[in-house]
Amino acid sequence: RDLSVSIDGTAIDVTKIMEQNPRRVGEVVIEINVANSTLDKKQKQILESAALNCPVAKSVHPDLIQTVHFKYP
């Protein structure tokens, strides 16, 4: 869906948290810093839903914890 809004300047920080035995990535913490301060509540909900339900998020192993935080100005 095209919201016709700009996400220019948005930055994403990803931190991986490792597990032992077996050594693997146990959790990814994703912080999405949205630069656009004009998004309304509905646009934020659509953006967050798209990010949380993207094919990549749904394709990783179910044991991998995905912690996602959205920050708005």
Gaussian input, Z-matrix of N, CA and C with variables (Angstrom, degrees):
# hf/3-21g

backbone

0 1
 N
 C     1     B1
 C     2     B2     1     A1
 N     3     B3     2     A2     1     D1
 C     4     B4     3     A3     2     D2
 C     5     B5     4     A4     3     D3
 N     6     B6     5     A5     4     D4
 C     7     B7     6     A6     5     D5
 C     8     B8     7     A7     6     D6
 N     9     B9     8     A8     7     D7
 C    10    B10     9     A9     8     D8
 C    11    B11    10    A10     9     D9
 N    12    B12    11    A11    10    D10
 C    13    B13    12    A12    11    D11
 C    14    B14    13    A13    12    D12
 N    15    B15    14    A14    13    D13
 C    16    B16    15    A15    14    D14
 C    17    B17    16    A16    15    D15
 N    18    B18    17    A17    16    D16
 C    19    B19    18    A18    17    D17
 C    20    B20    19    A19    18    D18
 N    21    B21    20    A20    19    D19
 C    22    B22    21    A21    20    D20
 C    23    B23    22    A22    21    D21
 N    24    B24    23    A23    22    D22
 C    25    B25    24    A24    23    D23
 C    26    B26    25    A25    24    D24
 N    27    B27    26    A26    25    D25
 C    28    B28    27    A27    26    D26
 C    29    B29    28    A28    27    D27
 N    30    B30    29    A29    28    D28
 C    31    B31    30    A30    29    D29
 C    32    B32    31    A31    30    D30
 N    33    B33    32    A32    31    D31
 C    34    B34    33    A33    32    D32
 C    35    B35    34    A34    33    D33
 N    36    B36    35    A35    34    D34
 C    37    B37    36    A36    35    D35
 C    38    B38    37    A37    36    D36
 N    39    B39    38    A38    37    D37
 C    40    B40    39    A39    38    D38
 C    41    B41    40    A40    39    D39
 N    42    B42    41    A41    40    D40
 C    43    B43    42    A42    41    D41
 C    44    B44    43    A43    42    D42
 N    45    B45    44    A44    43    D43
 C    46    B46    45    A45    44    D44
 C    47    B47    46    A46    45    D45
 N    48    B48    47    A47    46    D46
 C    49    B49    48    A48    47    D47
 C    50    B50    49    A49    48    D48
 N    51    B51    50    A50    49    D49
 C    52    B52    51    A51    50    D50
 C    53    B53    52    A52    51    D51
 N    54    B54    53    A53    52    D52
 C    55    B55    54    A54    53    D53
 C    56    B56    55    A55    54    D54
 N    57    B57    56    A56    55    D55
 C    58    B58    57    A57    56    D56
 C    59    B59    58    A58    57    D57
 N    60    B60    59    A59    58    D58
 C    61    B61    60    A60    59    D59
 C    62    B62    61    A61    60    D60
 N    63    B63    62    A62    61    D61
 C    64    B64    63    A63    62    D62
 C    65    B65    64    A64    63    D63
 N    66    B66    65    A65    64    D64
 C    67    B67    66    A66    65    D65
 C    68    B68    67    A67    66    D66
 N    69    B69    68    A68    67    D67
 C    70    B70    69    A69    68    D68
 C    71    B71    70    A70    69    D69
 N    72    B72    71    A71    70    D70
 C    73    B73    72    A72    71    D71
 C    74    B74    73    A73    72    D72
 N    75    B75    74    A74    73    D73
 C    76    B76    75    A75    74    D74
 C    77    B77    76    A76    75    D75
 N    78    B78    77    A77    76    D76
 C    79    B79    78    A78    77    D77
 C    80    B80    79    A79    78    D78
 N    81    B81    80    A80    79    D79
 C    82    B82    81    A81    80    D80
 C    83    B83    82    A82    81    D81
 N    84    B84    83    A83    82    D82
 C    85    B85    84    A84    83    D83
 C    86    B86    85    A85    84    D84
 N    87    B87    86    A86    85    D85
 C    88    B88    87    A87    86    D86
 C    89    B89    88    A88    87    D87
 N    90    B90    89    A89    88    D88
 C    91    B91    90    A90    89    D89
 C    92    B92    91    A91    90    D90
 N    93    B93    92    A92    91    D91
 C    94    B94    93    A93    92    D92
 C    95    B95    94    A94    93    D93
 N    96    B96    95    A95    94    D94
 C    97    B97    96    A96    95    D95
 C    98    B98    97    A97    96    D96
 N    99    B99    98    A98    97    D97
 C   100   B100    99    A99    98    D98
 C   101   B101   100   A100    99    D99
 N   102   B102   101   A101   100   D100
 C   103   B103   102   A102   101   D101
 C   104   B104   103   A103   102   D102
 N   105   B105   104   A104   103   D103
 C   106   B106   105   A105   104   D104
 C   107   B107   106   A106   105   D105
 N   108   B108   107   A107   106   D106
 C   109   B109   108   A108   107   D107
 C   110   B110   109   A109   108   D108
 N   111   B111   110   A110   109   D109
 C   112   B112   111   A111   110   D110
 C   113   B113   112   A112   111   D111
 N   114   B114   113   A113   112   D112
 C   115   B115   114   A114   113   D113
 C   116   B116   115   A115   114   D114
 N   117   B117   116   A116   115   D115
 C   118   B118   117   A117   116   D116
 C   119   B119   118   A118   117   D117
 N   120   B120   119   A119   118   D118
 C   121   B121   120   A120   119   D119
 C   122   B122   121   A121   120   D120
 N   123   B123   122   A122   121   D121
 C   124   B124   123   A123   122   D122
 C   125   B125   124   A124   123   D123
 N   126   B126   125   A125   124   D124
 C   127   B127   126   A126   125   D125
 C   128   B128   127   A127   126   D126
 N   129   B129   128   A128   127   D127
 C   130   B130   129   A129   128   D128
 C   131   B131   130   A130   129   D129
 N   132   B132   131   A131   130   D130
 C   133   B133   132   A132   131   D131
 C   134   B134   133   A133   132   D132
 N   135   B135   134   A134   133   D133
 C   136   B136   135   A135   134   D134
 C   137   B137   136   A136   135   D135
 N   138   B138   137   A137   136   D136
 C   139   B139   138   A138   137   D137
 C   140   B140   139   A139   138   D138
 N   141   B141   140   A140   139   D139
 C   142   B142   141   A141   140   D140
 C   143   B143   142   A142   141   D141
 N   144   B144   143   A143   142   D142
 C   145   B145   144   A144   143   D143
 C   146   B146   145   A145   144   D144
 N   147   B147   146   A146   145   D145
 C   148   B148   147   A147   146   D146
 C   149   B149   148   A148   147   D147
 N   150   B150   149   A149   148   D148
 C   151   B151   150   A150   149   D149
 C   152   B152   151   A151   150   D150
 N   153   B153   152   A152   151   D151
 C   154   B154   153   A153   152   D152
 C   155   B155   154   A154   153   D153
 N   156   B156   155   A155   154   D154
 C   157   B157   156   A156   155   D155
 C   158   B158   157   A157   156   D156
 N   159   B159   158   A158   157   D157
 C   160   B160   159   A159   158   D158
 C   161   B161   160   A160   159   D159
 N   162   B162   161   A161   160   D160
 C   163   B163   162   A162   161   D161
 C   164   B164   163   A163   162   D162
 N   165   B165   164   A164   163   D163
 C   166   B166   165   A165   164   D164
 C   167   B167   166   A166   165   D165
 N   168   B168   167   A167   166   D166
 C   169   B169   168   A168   167   D167
 C   170   B170   169   A169   168   D168
 N   171   B171   170   A170   169   D169
 C   172   B172   171   A171   170   D170
 C   173   B173   172   A172   171   D171
 N   174   B174   173   A173   172   D172
 C   175   B175   174   A174   173   D173
 C   176   B176   175   A175   174   D174
 N   177   B177   176   A176   175   D175
 C   178   B178   177   A177   176   D176
 C   179   B179   178   A178   177   D177
 N   180   B180   179   A179   178   D178
 C   181   B181   180   A180   179   D179
 C   182   B182   181   A181   180   D180
 N   183   B183   182   A182   181   D181
 C   184   B184   183   A183   182   D182
 C   185   B185   184   A184   183   D183
 N   186   B186   185   A185   184   D184
 C   187   B187   186   A186   185   D185
 C   188   B188   187   A187   186   D186
 N   189   B189   188   A188   187   D187
 C   190   B190   189   A189   188   D188
 C   191   B191   190   A190   189   D189
 N   192   B192   191   A191   190   D190
 C   193   B193   192   A192   191   D191
 C   194   B194   193   A193   192   D192
 N   195   B195   194   A194   193   D193
 C   196   B196   195   A195   194   D194
 C   197   B197   196   A196   195   D195
 N   198   B198   197   A197   196   D196
 C   199   B199   198   A198   197   D197
 C   200   B200   199   A199   198   D198
 N   201   B201   200   A200   199   D199
 C   202   B202   201   A201   200   D200
 C   203   B203   202   A202   201   D201
 N   204   B204   203   A203   202   D202
 C   205   B205   204   A204   203   D203
 C   206   B206   205   A205   204   D204
 N   207   B207   206   A206   205   D205
 C   208   B208   207   A207   206   D206
 C   209   B209   208   A208   207   D207
 N   210   B210   209   A209   208   D208
 C   211   B211   210   A210   209   D209
 C   212   B212   211   A211   210   D210
 N   213   B213   212   A212   211   D211
 C   214   B214   213   A213   212   D212
 C   215   B215   214   A214   213   D213
 N   216   B216   215   A215   214   D214
 C   217   B217   216   A216   215   D215
 C   218   B218   217   A217   216   D216

   B1=1.4416
   B2=1.5247
   B3=1.3014
   B4=1.4619
   B5=1.5231
   B6=1.3301
   B7=1.4620
   B8=1.5133
   B9=1.3264
   B10=1.4650
   B11=1.5251
   B12=1.3263
   B13=1.4592
   B14=1.5207
   B15=1.3049
   B16=1.4581
   B17=1.5264
   B18=1.3293
   B19=1.4630
   B20=1.5322
   B21=1.3354
   B22=1.4644
   B23=1.5227
   B24=1.3068
   B25=1.4537
   B26=1.5166
   B27=1.3246
   B28=1.4574
   B29=1.5259
   B30=1.3183
   B31=1.4662
   B32=1.5213
   B33=1.3297
   B34=1.4555
   B35=1.5215
   B36=1.3289
   B37=1.4610
   B38=1.5194
   B39=1.3417
   B40=1.4566
   B41=1.5271
   B42=1.3204
   B43=1.4578
   B44=1.5167
   B45=1.3322
   B46=1.4660
   B47=1.5193
   B48=1.3067
   B49=1.4566
   B50=1.5220
   B51=1.3232
   B52=1.4580
   B53=1.5280
   B54=1.3219
   B55=1.4594
   B56=1.5282
   B57=1.3121
   B58=1.4641
   B59=1.5280
   B60=1.2933
   B61=1.4764
   B62=1.5238
   B63=1.2679
   B64=1.4652
   B65=1.5340
   B66=1.3205
   B67=1.4660
   B68=1.5248
   B69=1.3159
   B70=1.4626
   B71=1.5205
   B72=1.3034
   B73=1.4577
   B74=1.5276
   B75=1.3159
   B76=1.4589
   B77=1.5158
   B78=1.3430
   B79=1.4664
   B80=1.5189
   B81=1.3095
   B82=1.4606
   B83=1.5255
   B84=1.3255
   B85=1.4602
   B86=1.5207
   B87=1.3146
   B88=1.4610
   B89=1.5206
   B90=1.3200
   B91=1.4632
   B92=1.5258
   B93=1.3209
   B94=1.4581
   B95=1.5244
   B96=1.3307
   B97=1.4617
   B98=1.5209
   B99=1.3243
   B100=1.4587
   B101=1.5262
   B102=1.3237
   B103=1.4644
   B104=1.5293
   B105=1.3244
   B106=1.4651
   B107=1.5269
   B108=1.3189
   B109=1.4650
   B110=1.5268
   B111=1.3388
   B112=1.4662
   B113=1.5260
   B114=1.3251
   B115=1.4603
   B116=1.5242
   B117=1.3358
   B118=1.4596
   B119=1.5321
   B120=1.3202
   B121=1.4628
   B122=1.5258
   B123=1.3278
   B124=1.4608
   B125=1.5317
   B126=1.3292
   B127=1.4628
   B128=1.5283
   B129=1.3235
   B130=1.4669
   B131=1.5238
   B132=1.3262
   B133=1.4627
   B134=1.5219
   B135=1.3270
   B136=1.4652
   B137=1.5230
   B138=1.3316
   B139=1.4591
   B140=1.5282
   B141=1.3120
   B142=1.4622
   B143=1.5240
   B144=1.3133
   B145=1.4613
   B146=1.5226
   B147=1.3285
   B148=1.4678
   B149=1.5238
   B150=1.3219
   B151=1.4663
   B152=1.5264
   B153=1.3159
   B154=1.4616
   B155=1.5212
   B156=1.3160
   B157=1.4643
   B158=1.5160
   B159=1.3202
   B160=1.4627
   B161=1.5316
   B162=1.3347
   B163=1.4612
   B164=1.5274
   B165=1.3194
   B166=1.4688
   B167=1.5262
   B168=1.3215
   B169=1.4655
   B170=1.5249
   B171=1.3083
   B172=1.4623
   B173=1.5255
   B174=1.3417
   B175=1.4617
   B176=1.5243
   B177=1.3224
   B178=1.4621
   B179=1.5220
   B180=1.3211
   B181=1.4610
   B182=1.5341
   B183=1.3235
   B184=1.4639
   B185=1.5337
   B186=1.3346
   B187=1.4647
   B188=1.5252
   B189=1.3300
   B190=1.4608
   B191=1.5269
   B192=1.3135
   B193=1.4647
   B194=1.5250
   B195=1.3259
   B196=1.4611
   B197=1.5306
   B198=1.3183
   B199=1.4580
   B200=1.5213
   B201=1.3262
   B202=1.4646
   B203=1.5267
   B204=1.3369
   B205=1.4660
   B206=1.5240
   B207=1.3148
   B208=1.4654
   B209=1.5178
   B210=1.3288
   B211=1.4660
   B212=1.5158
   B213=1.3245
   B214=1.4609
   B215=1.5217
   B216=1.3490
   B217=1.4699
   B218=1.5250
   A1=108.05
   A2=116.78
   A3=122.39
   A4=108.86
   A5=116.48
   A6=120.57
   A7=112.71
   A8=116.36
   A9=121.80
   A10=111.73
   A11=116.12
   A12=121.50
   A13=108.43
   A14=115.43
   A15=120.81
   A16=110.60
   A17=115.55
   A18=120.50
   A19=109.51
   A20=115.72
   A21=120.60
   A22=109.71
   A23=115.97
   A24=121.15
   A25=114.15
   A26=117.08
   A27=120.39
   A28=108.84
   A29=116.18
   A30=121.60
   A31=109.28
   A32=115.41
   A33=121.14
   A34=108.51
   A35=115.98
   A36=122.17
   A37=107.75
   A38=116.14
   A39=121.41
   A40=108.58
   A41=115.51
   A42=121.78
   A43=107.89
   A44=116.48
   A45=119.38
   A46=108.81
   A47=115.48
   A48=122.33
   A49=106.95
   A50=114.78
   A51=120.42
   A52=111.52
   A53=115.19
   A54=123.95
   A55=107.96
   A56=116.36
   A57=121.81
   A58=109.55
   A59=115.78
   A60=123.97
   A61=114.32
   A62=121.08
   A63=125.34
   A64=110.73
   A65=115.39
   A66=120.47
   A67=108.00
   A68=115.19
   A69=121.23
   A70=108.62
   A71=116.05
   A72=120.93
   A73=107.04
   A74=117.05
   A75=121.34
   A76=113.57
   A77=115.23
   A78=119.56
   A79=109.46
   A80=115.38
   A81=121.32
   A82=107.13
   A83=114.93
   A84=121.36
   A85=106.25
   A86=116.14
   A87=122.09
   A88=108.56
   A89=115.37
   A90=121.30
   A91=107.95
   A92=116.05
   A93=121.86
   A94=107.96
   A95=115.69
   A96=122.59
   A97=108.26
   A98=115.63
   A99=121.99
   A100=108.84
   A101=116.25
   A102=121.05
   A103=113.29
   A104=117.91
   A105=121.74
   A106=110.44
   A107=116.80
   A108=120.95
   A109=113.06
   A110=117.50
   A111=119.84
   A112=113.18
   A113=118.27
   A114=120.16
   A115=110.04
   A116=115.83
   A117=118.43
   A118=109.30
   A119=116.80
   A120=121.81
   A121=111.94
   A122=117.38
   A123=121.11
   A124=110.76
   A125=117.71
   A126=120.91
   A127=110.86
   A128=117.02
   A129=120.68
   A130=110.55
   A131=117.13
   A132=121.28
   A133=111.16
   A134=117.42
   A135=121.52
   A136=110.14
   A137=117.15
   A138=121.63
   A139=110.78
   A140=117.15
   A141=121.25
   A142=111.58
   A143=117.68
   A144=121.22
   A145=111.22
   A146=116.73
   A147=120.56
   A148=110.78
   A149=117.05
   A150=120.56
   A151=111.68
   A152=117.26
   A153=121.00
   A154=113.19
   A155=117.49
   A156=121.35
   A157=113.48
   A158=117.00
   A159=120.20
   A160=109.88
   A161=118.12
   A162=121.06
   A163=113.78
   A164=118.20
   A165=120.14
   A166=110.00
   A167=117.14
   A168=120.66
   A169=111.32
   A170=116.93
   A171=121.32
   A172=113.08
   A173=118.00
   A174=121.99
   A175=114.04
   A176=117.50
   A177=119.18
   A178=109.99
   A179=116.14
   A180=121.55
   A181=110.25
   A182=117.97
   A183=120.55
   A184=114.05
   A185=118.44
   A186=120.70
   A187=112.62
   A188=117.64
   A189=121.06
   A190=108.84
   A191=115.99
   A192=120.84
   A193=108.30
   A194=116.45
   A195=122.20
   A196=108.06
   A197=115.78
   A198=121.40
   A199=107.39
   A200=116.31
   A201=120.66
   A202=109.08
   A203=115.27
   A204=121.95
   A205=108.51
   A206=116.31
   A207=122.12
   A208=107.80
   A209=116.44
   A210=121.28
   A211=108.55
   A212=115.08
   A213=121.77
   A214=108.77
   A215=116.61
   A216=118.74
   A217=111.79
   D1=138.14
   D2=179.59
   D3=-98.26
   D4=113.55
   D5=178.90
   D6=-85.01
   D7=-11.79
   D8=-177.64
   D9=55.69
   D10=41.23
   D11=174.66
   D12=-124.86
   D13=152.93
   D14=-179.53
   D15=-88.44
   D16=135.79
   D17=170.51
   D18=-116.24
   D19=19.81
   D20=176.63
   D21=-55.68
   D22=139.03
   D23=178.67
   D24=86.32
   D25=-5.85
   D26=178.04
   D27=-67.65
   D28=137.77
   D29=-179.73
   D30=-124.52
   D31=145.44
   D32=-179.49
   D33=-125.44
   D34=128.54
   D35=175.15
   D36=-112.17
   D37=131.46
   D38=-179.95
   D39=-121.51
   D40=130.32
   D41=175.89
   D42=-120.87
   D43=131.39
   D44=176.70
   D45=-102.92
   D46=141.05
   D47=177.96
   D48=-116.52
   D49=121.12
   D50=-174.39
   D51=-87.20
   D52=149.75
   D53=173.17
   D54=-111.17
   D55=162.15
   D56=177.78
   D57=-114.06
   D58=155.83
   D59=172.51
   D60=49.90
   D61=75.05
   D62=-0.62
   D63=-83.64
   D64=153.75
   D65=178.69
   D66=-67.93
   D67=120.64
   D68=-178.13
   D69=-160.75
   D70=166.77
   D71=173.21
   D72=-76.92
   D73=121.77
   D74=-178.87
   D75=-97.45
   D76=-27.83
   D77=-178.18
   D78=-152.76
   D79=144.69
   D80=168.69
   D81=-119.49
   D82=131.69
   D83=177.37
   D84=-108.91
   D85=118.84
   D86=-175.20
   D87=-115.13
   D88=122.14
   D89=178.27
   D90=-112.58
   D91=115.67
   D92=-178.53
   D93=-104.74
   D94=111.64
   D95=-179.86
   D96=-98.50
   D97=97.87
   D98=-176.71
   D99=-80.69
   D100=125.22
   D101=-175.26
   D102=-83.24
   D103=-23.33
   D104=-175.16
   D105=-76.75
   D106=115.09
   D107=-179.03
   D108=-90.07
   D109=0.75
   D110=-177.17
   D111=-98.76
   D112=3.38
   D113=179.84
   D114=-68.62
   D115=133.89
   D116=175.99
   D117=-87.69
   D118=177.15
   D119=-175.53
   D120=-58.60
   D121=-43.49
   D122=-178.60
   D123=-65.66
   D124=-42.41
   D125=178.66
   D126=-63.10
   D127=-38.97
   D128=177.40
   D129=-63.78
   D130=-42.31
   D131=179.28
   D132=-62.78
   D133=-41.96
   D134=179.52
   D135=-65.78
   D136=-44.85
   D137=178.87
   D138=-60.68
   D139=-45.95
   D140=-179.48
   D141=-65.77
   D142=-41.34
   D143=178.06
   D144=-62.77
   D145=-41.92
   D146=178.66
   D147=-62.59
   D148=-41.71
   D149=-179.53
   D150=-67.98
   D151=-42.17
   D152=-176.25
   D153=-76.06
   D154=-20.69
   D155=-176.79
   D156=-114.94
   D157=19.86
   D158=-179.40
   D159=-69.96
   D160=158.41
   D161=-179.28
   D162=-58.06
   D163=-33.80
   D164=179.18
   D165=-66.35
   D166=-46.73
   D167=179.90
   D168=-60.76
   D169=-32.90
   D170=-178.88
   D171=-86.28
   D172=-6.30
   D173=-176.19
   D174=-99.79
   D175=-16.92
   D176=-178.57
   D177=-75.09
   D178=161.11
   D179=-177.95
   D180=-57.64
   D181=138.77
   D182=-177.00
   D183=-63.62
   D184=-19.15
   D185=177.66
   D186=-76.97
   D187=-15.82
   D188=179.18
   D189=-76.90
   D190=120.06
   D191=178.73
   D192=-80.26
   D193=128.79
   D194=178.45
   D195=-114.38
   D196=108.50
   D197=178.73
   D198=-105.63
   D199=119.21
   D200=-175.19
   D201=-122.56
   D202=129.57
   D203=176.88
   D204=-120.86
   D205=134.01
   D206=175.17
   D207=-107.93
   D208=131.89
   D209=177.07
   D210=-123.04
   D211=130.97
   D212=-179.83
   D213=-118.26
   D214=150.63
   D215=178.96
   D216=-65.82

